[in-house]
Amino acid sequence: MVEKNLDEIFDPVAISSELTYGTWRRQNGWKPLLFTKAYGPYFEDNNGHRYLDFSSQLMCSNLGHGNQRIKESIMEQLNKFEYAQPGYATEIRAKVAVELKSVLPENLVKYFFGSSGTEANEAAIKTVRMFFSSDKKTKIISNYNSYHGSTMGSVSLTGDFRRIAVDTFYSSQGVLHAPPPYCYRCPLGQHYPECNLACANYLDYMIKNEGNVGGVVVEPVTGTNGVIVPPEGYLQRIREITRENDVLLVTDEVMSGWGRTGEWFAVDNWSVKPDILTTAKGITGAYLPLSLMATSRRIADFFENNYFAHGHTYEAHPVPLAAAYAAIREYKDKDLIKHSKNLGKVLKKRLEEIKERHRSVGDVRSIGLFGAVELVKNREIKTPFNNYLDKLKGNPLMTDRVAKYAMEKGVYISTWINHFIIAPPLIITEEELEKGLDVVDESLSVSDKEVL
Ligand SMILES: Cc1ncc(COP(=O)(O)O)c(C=O)c1O
């Protein structure tokens, strides 16, 4: 047991796995990498091995590692004061609000800060329900195959197996799930464009038949569950349906925001204006925890004379706000949104080539510097290698075998059940991107050997 050795040798890996929980996994067998150093798009382990961070850790280190300007901004704030209770104004709060106004869809005019994407979505759920409390429009619809957070409210929105893992009557109460725009495996057995956006139209049917729906929450580009870029017209149709039915549209941009898709926010790709937008991760480039719920004028006006029954001790904490301020300035000054769009073309082209070359690749999807490779055992009938029960039980996944090979070659990719995600820091150069993709290409020989 580790405990006996604690005083003798300091073993951070053994201590971390013995005394702290590994998230989203069985604890048994957790042998984490010891992360010791990070700079630019790279990080290192304790053996001095260097890895290209091809998934920006958890799709959050959008500005790469060791950014001097963000570190200085954090220190500058700390040198002034570390904390002020959220009932006070601070200069940094105002500076970040002004920056946000300049980059968010222009209809989003009032902001609430949290510490995680989960918290931002909790705020959104409550905001929808407070907004429609007198009409009793308390139900919320989100999509299957989505992730919106880990606490009871946000996990009830979640459409993937992480909800099933904790599901009880209580965790799902008031939330219904709709078919996602997952064209490669259309849940309605349709084909775009002949489907005429059947999945979006079904939402209209659900809203009308439920009768008391107050909000629809969608990831404009589904993240963890496969970088699912919706077909043209989907988000616009969802916007129309929610408007016609007087339902609030909440877009969860925790992962898809901050240049990831080649625009400031994924909704900008389709010029859709949500009533509420939630985001986190890239807002500080992951230098400190911070999240945001941005709301429209209509919602802001509602709370002028209605009690905003929400808050946290660390709402608008000045230190993460200082990180956000510098991060937004970095996105702007380094023109990283355009860079993401430009390199996105390279990523798309290479992913298509990868699909051509590898029999185990069923589908590739990407937008900006946000891509996924979905593996299959059999291309014709799209047989997946694994299912969510394998993940729950801790069975070996094909994606993990591919990622292990890539890691040995110095490239880190984040995996899910049947796909892995390519989402490097937006500061990556074209040469680094190409090198990382060479390794991904080579790593797929592992899954190719197992096709039927
Ligand atoms: C789309 C989306 N929403 C919400 C969350 C939850 O964010 P957090 O892990 O910061 O609580 C995530 C996390 O990956 C996410 O991708």
The ligand as an SDF file (V2000), in Angstrom:
LIG
                    3D

 16 16  0  0  0  0  0  0  0  0999 V2000
  -20.0710   20.8770  -24.1560 C   0  0  0  0  0  0  0  0  0  0  0  0
  -19.6690   20.7750  -22.7080 C   0  0  0  0  0  0  0  0  0  0  0  0
  -20.4890   21.2690  -21.7750 N   0  0  0  0  0  0  0  0  0  0  0  0
  -20.1800   21.2250  -20.4710 C   0  0  0  0  0  0  0  0  0  0  0  0
  -19.0000   20.6530  -20.0360 C   0  0  0  0  0  0  0  0  0  0  0  0
  -18.6690   20.6210  -18.5840 C   0  0  0  0  0  0  0  0  0  0  0  0
  -17.6320   21.5110  -18.3240 O   0  0  0  0  0  0  0  0  0  0  0  0
  -16.7230   21.3440  -17.0150 P   0  0  0  0  0  0  0  0  0  0  0  0
  -15.9980   20.0610  -17.1670 O   0  0  0  0  0  0  0  0  0  0  0  0
  -15.8450   22.5530  -17.0370 O   0  0  0  0  0  0  0  0  0  0  0  0
  -17.6430   21.3430  -15.8470 O   0  0  0  0  0  0  0  0  0  0  0  0
  -18.1120   20.1280  -20.9810 C   0  0  0  0  0  0  0  0  0  0  0  0
  -16.8480   19.5020  -20.5630 C   0  0  0  0  0  0  0  0  0  0  0  0
  -16.1570   18.8710  -21.3200 O   0  0  0  0  0  0  0  0  0  0  0  0
  -18.4560   20.1880  -22.3540 C   0  0  0  0  0  0  0  0  0  0  0  0
  -17.6530   19.7100  -23.3060 O   0  0  0  0  0  0  0  0  0  0  0  0
  1  2  1  0
  2  3  1  0
  2 15  2  0
  3  4  2  0
  4  5  1  0
  5  6  1  0
  5 12  2  0
  6  7  1  0
  7  8  1  0
  8  9  2  0
  8 10  1  0
  8 11  1  0
 12 13  1  0
 12 15  1  0
 13 14  2  0
 15 16  1  0
M  END
$$$$
